[in-house]
């Protein structure tokens, strides 16, 4: 799917924004406060994680909503979703309504259905963090279909 996106072959989908970390830090944040969730059927994100796989053994990356304030998974963890630094797919499902509760499907290791504390209208940022520093130049791309 990410290769098709990069090649411009996902005809219904479009890139919403891309953020690249300028230094070696342990997280990258995407500001989604300007997104009109009512316009989107689904929104997904990918990032250039291939640099993590060589030294990422036993490590995980996490996704937080609003710096952790809306994470809300029922398993009592302090993240919205967690997966190994392997190929993954995270799909948010606003279904054309900012009033819907934040829901996402994560296909990775492990796979999960994630439900946040609040609605898409409340969502202002997605933070991707790693157990150690992410190398400089990791790009996170947010894309969706209307």
N, C-alpha and C positions, 0 to 999 in steps of 0.2 A: 504494500500500500504506500509506504513512504517513497519508494522508487517511482511509482506512478505519479505521486504528488509532485516530486522533484522534476519529473519529465513533463508535467502539465497535462497529464492524461486523465485526471479526475474531473470530468466535464461539469458536473453539478457542484463540485467543491471549489472553494477559493481560499487563498491564503488571506487570513485576517491581519496577522502581524507576526513579525519575527523579532526576537530579542537575543542578543549575543552578550555573554559576560565578558567584560573588558579585562578582567584580572582573574587570577586563580583564587576562587572563593568557593565556599561549600554550598552556595545556593544561587538560583536565578529566579527572579520574580517577573511575572507578566502582569501588567496592569490591564484589567478587564473592565474597569469602571466606565469606560466609554462604549462598551458593547451594548447594543440594543438586543437583548436576548429574545424579544418578541419576533425578531426577524429570522431567527435561526431554527432549523429543524434539529440539527445536531452540530456540536462543536467538538473538535478533537485537538490533541496536541501531540507533537513528536519532537524529538531532539536528537542532535548528533551524538549519540551515546557510544559509538564504536570505540572512542578513546578510553572508555571505562572498562571495556571487556578484558583487556590484557592484564590490568592490575586490580580488577574489581571483584576477585574471587571472595566470596563470603560477605560481600558488602551489599547494601541496598540503596535505592534512592526512594524518596518520599515526596508526596505532593500534599501541600497544605493549602487550605482555603482561607483567605484573609489572614495570613500569617498564623494560622492555627485556630483562629477564633470561631470558625464554622466547621471544623473537621467532623465531629459528630458521629463517627462509626460506632456501632453498638458493641464492638469488642474492647472498648476502653482504651484504645491506643491514642497516641498524640499525633496522628497523621490522618489524612483523608484516604490515601492509598499508599501502598508500599509494593515495590517489585524489585527483582534483581536487575542488574545492569545488562540485560539481554534485550533482544527485540521485544517490543511491547506496543500496545495500542490502547489509548485512553480516550473514551468517547463520552462526552457530556450530552445529556438529553433534555434540553430546554423545551423541545416540542412546541416552539412558537409561543411560549408564555413565560415571561419573567416571573410570574406568580407561582410557577411550579417549584417544588422542593428540588434542591440540587441533587442530581443523580448522575452517576457515571458507571460505565462498564470498563474494567481494566482487563485486557488480555495480556498476560505476562506470567511471571513466576513470583507469587501466586496470581491466579485469576480471581477477580472479585467484582461484586456489585457494591457500589459505595453510595451512601446517602448522607448528605451533609445536614448541618443544623441551620436551616434557613432556606430562602428562595434564591433563585438566580438574580432577582432584583437586589438582593443583599450582597451578592458576590462582587468584590472589587479587585481581588488579586489571586493569582495562582503562583505558589512558590514551589519550585523543584529544588530539593536539597539532597545532598549525598553524604555518606558516612565520613568522607574526607573531602579535601578540596577538589572541586571540578577544575580541570585544566582550562586555561584561558582560551576563549574562542568557542565554547559550547553554544550552539544556537538552538533556541527553543522556538518552534513554529506552531502557531495557533491557526487552525483552518476549520472551515465549516461548510454546510450546505443550507441554503435558504429554502 
